[in-house]
């Protein structure tokens, strides 16, 4: 999804639903349509505690109240202490990246700052390499190769799969295509994930997608260019009508919900286009409620656009920052740490409950 801006040039019109700080149609009330659990209060406590403790020593420090959007219905803090020590469960977190990442990764020269930071806290993280413009069915095979290849030393380490943007449908495809491997997965995180797709995918075509293979140093596969088909809202709805996600896995959603002024220049056009097609409450690629996994625990809503959440352009390319990534600063290190700490705490709590008589 992070490369769709390259494919769109249509002019925007008035938004169907203007931007506002409203969560409708998402609801945390019992029996809500998405069947989600509200984890915002505890996640905010963890994020803010880590941010206050060591956030200023890391890149792109952002005060807690500026980074996390607070809605009127957010519950009060739990008041429970936050453990900022080393991981007690040796979580293994792996990110499946979004559309065209393999096409641009050499140029991007990702600094791995977030994985390096959480490694000092006992968490092992990184990327599962998939094909940047391939279908989710193709990339499911690559995810399966990685999971099947985990050695016996990983048997007792909870595996957390993060799906960023189109990477999330790739994870979903893996879960249903390889049920014999799902016992290795403890949790799945939608990290600005394309759960329900994006109308922007219907506005582009396969020929435009193949242009991305011409980027100097691109490593994206040319034989399968079905990524846009995967991201079509019609496709995503049909997929969920035919498949059920494994129930033993825990699901979490981390949503990007930027103020329009916090969207980079290079994403303004796609933000306005998506507003005209669907809803002004979007991160330039996805409307906020289309990032939510049904039955998941929602951790928080970040005031960041689609790139800022995961693509550190500004840190590596000053000229690009000035031209089209001017709102790219985001505390990715603290965000990743807080997500892992929340999940670790949640998994330990669930284990304690299941072990009790």
N, C-alpha and C positions, 0 to 999 in steps of 0.2 A: 504493500500500500504506500510505502514511503516514496515510491517513484511515480505514482500516478500523476503528480503535478506536471511531469514531463510530457504527459500524453494528452492533457486537456488544454484547450485554448478557447472554449466557448465563453461568451459573455454571460454574466450572471443577471438575474432578475430579482424581484422582490422575494424574500424568503417565505416559504410556506408557513413555517413557525418561527417567529423572530427569537433572537437570543434572549434568555431570561434565566435567572437562578431558580428554575423550577425543575423538579425531578419527574414530573408527569410525562409518561405513563408509568414510570417506575415507582413502586411503592414497597415499603417495609411492613405494611400492615399484614396481620395473619391472613393467609389465603391469597396473598398477592399473586398476580399473574406470573411473575418471574420465579416465585417461590424462593426468594432470596433471604439470606440472613444478614442482619446488620452488624458488621464488625468495625464500623467507623470509629467508635469511641475508643476502643482498645488500640486500634491501629494508630490513631492520632497520638495516644499516650506514648506508644513505642517510638514512633517517628520523631516526636518532639523531644523525647528524652535523649535519644541518640544524637539528634541534631544539636541540642544544647550542650551535650557532653563533648562532642568532638567534630561537629559539623563545620565549624569555622576553619578547621585545619585542612578541609577537603575542598576540591574545586567547586565552583558555582554555589557557594553557600547561599541559602535562601531561608529567611525566617519561616518558622513553621506555619504561621497564619497566612503567609503569602504563597507557600507551596501547596498547601492542602485547602481545597474549597470547603467552607463550612456552611452547611444548609441549616435552616431553622429547625428541622426535625432531628438533627443529630443528637443522640443520647448524651447524657452527662458522662464525664469520665468515670472509670471504674474505681479509681483510687488505689489499684493494686500496684505494687512495686514493679519496676521494669529491670530485668536482668540484662546488664550490658557486658557480661563476661563472655568467655569463649563458648562456642556451640557445645552442647552436651550430647547431641545426637549425630553429629557428623553428616549433616544434610548434604546431599549432592544435587545442586540445582543446574539445570541445563536449559538454555534459551534456544528456541527455534526461531530464527529471524524472519523478517517479512519479505515482501515482494522486492526482487531485484538486489537483495543484499550482496549476493555473490557477484553481481555485475559491478558493484561500486566499492566493494570492500578494500581493494587495493588503493583506490583514490582516497577513500575515507580514512584508511590507516588508523583503525579503531585503537584507542590508547589502553583499553582493558583496565581502566582505572577502577571501575566498580568491582569486577571480579578480584582484582588485586587487593582492594580494600577489605572485602569480606573474607578473603583468604587469611588475613591476619586475625580474624575472629573465629577461625576453625571451619568455615564454610567453603566447600569446593564448588566452583561455578564455571561456566564457559558456554560455548556455542556447540550445537549440533549442526554440522554443515549440510545444508540442503541446496537444491537447485533453485536459483532465484526466480525463474519465470515458469517453472514446471507446475503441473497439477498437484493437488494435495495427495492424490493417490500415488503419484510417483515419489513424492517426498516422504510418504509414509514408509516406503521401503527403506529409505536411508535412515529414518529414525529407528526403525526396527533393527537395522544392522548395528546401530550404536548400542541399543538396549541389550540385544542378544550378545553383544561382545563384552559386556561388563563381566569382569572376573569374579571369582568367588569372594574376593576381598570386599566386594560391594554388596554382598547379600544382605547384610544387616544395616545398610545405610539407606535411609529414605530418599527416593529419587523424586525430585520436583521438576516437572516439565513446565517451562514458561513459554507461552506462545505470544509473540509480538506480532500484531497485525495479521497478515496472511499466514504467519507461522502457527496461529492457533488452529485454523482448519486443518493444517498439516498434522498437528498433534491429534486432533479428533479422528482423522482418517486412520492414523496409526492405531489408535485405541480399538477401532472396530475391525480393522483388517487383520490385526495380530492379537486376538484375545488371549492367546497362550503366553504373551509377554506382559500383559497388563498387571500381573501380580507384582512386578518390579516397581510399579509407579504408585507413590503414596499420594501425590497431589498434582493438580494441573492449575496453572495460573493464567488467566486472561490478562495480559499486560498490554492494554490498548489493543486487545485482540479483536479480530474481525469475526465475531461470533455469528452475526446475521448478515455479514457482507456490507457492501456499499453501492449505492446507485452510480457512483463514479465508475465502477467497473463496467457498467453497461454502456457508458459513454465513450469508452475506448475500444480498440480492436487489437487482434493478434498481431497484425502487421506493425502497429505502433510499438507493441511490446517487444518485438524482435529488434527494434532499433537499439534497445538497451544492450544487446550483445555486441554492438559496435563500439562501446565505450572502451578506450584504451585500457588494457589490463583486465577486461571483463572475463570472469570465469563462469558466467552463467551458461547453462546448457542450451543448445539451439534446437534440439530435436523435439522437445516437448514445450510448447508455449501455451499451456492451458490454464495459467494462473488466473486470468481474468474470468474465465468460466467458473472457477472455484469461488470467486469473490462476488459473483452475481447474487443479489438478495433472493432471487427466485431459486437459485441453486441451493443456497443455504437453508431456505425454508423446506425445500424438498428433502434435503439431507436429514434434517431433524425429524421430518415426518417418517422417514424410513429407518432411522437408527436411534439407539438408546445408549447413552454414555454409561460406562461401567459404574455401578453404584458403590463399590468398595473404595473408590478414589474420592478424595476431597477436592472440591473445586473452589477457586477464589477468583475474584474479579477486581482488577485495579484499573480505574477508568480515567481517561484524560478528558477534562472539562474546562478548557481554557476560556478566559475572558477574551473577547475578540481582539483587544489591544495586545494580547500576549501571543498572537500568532505571527510567525515570521513572514517577511515580505514575500518570499518565494512560495508560501502556502496560502496567501490571501485569496488568490483567484479560485483555488479548489475549495477553500472554505466557503466563499460566496456561492460557488456553483452548487455545493452540497446543500447549502441553506435553501437555495431556490428549488432544488429537487426534493428536499425532505425536511430539514430542520436546522435552524441557526445554531443550535446547541451541539456543535461538532468541532472536532480537533483538526479539521481540514481534510480528513480522509474518512472518518467514521463518526456517526452520531453517537452520543454518549450511551444511550440505552442499547445500541447494537453491539456494544463491547461486553455486555453482561451475560455470563453463562447461566442458564436456568438452573436453579437449585444451588447456586454458589453462595459463598460468603463475600459480601462486598467490603473491601478493606478501606477504600478511600477514593476521592476524586481529586486529581492533581490539576492545578492551574498551569497546564503545559500543552503545547500543540503536539501533533503526531510525531514530528521529528525530535522535538526536545526530549520526549520520553525515553528515547533509546538511541538516537543517532547524534553523536557529539561532533557535529560539523564545526561549530565555532571554536572548539578547542584545538582543532588541527589546521583550520584554513581561515586565516584572518580575512582574506579578500572575500571569500564566500560568505563569511559571517556578515560583512558589511553590505553585501549585495542582496542576499536572499535568505540568510539564516540569522537575522538580527535578534530573534527572541529564542535562541537555542540554549541559553544557560538553564541548567536544571540539576538539582542535587541528586544525580543518579546513584551515587555511592550510598548515601543515607537511605534513599528509597529502597534499594536492593536489600540493604541490611535490615530495614524495618519489616519488609515483606518476609524475609527468611526468619526473623525473630518471631513474628506473629505466627507463622505456620508451625515453627518448631514448638512454640508454646501450645498451640491448638492441638497438634498431634500428640504431644505429651499428655495433655488434658484428656483427650479421647482415649488414649491407651490406659490411663488411670481409671476412667469410667468403665471401659470394657473389661478391665481386670477385677473390678470390684464385684463382690458376691451379690 
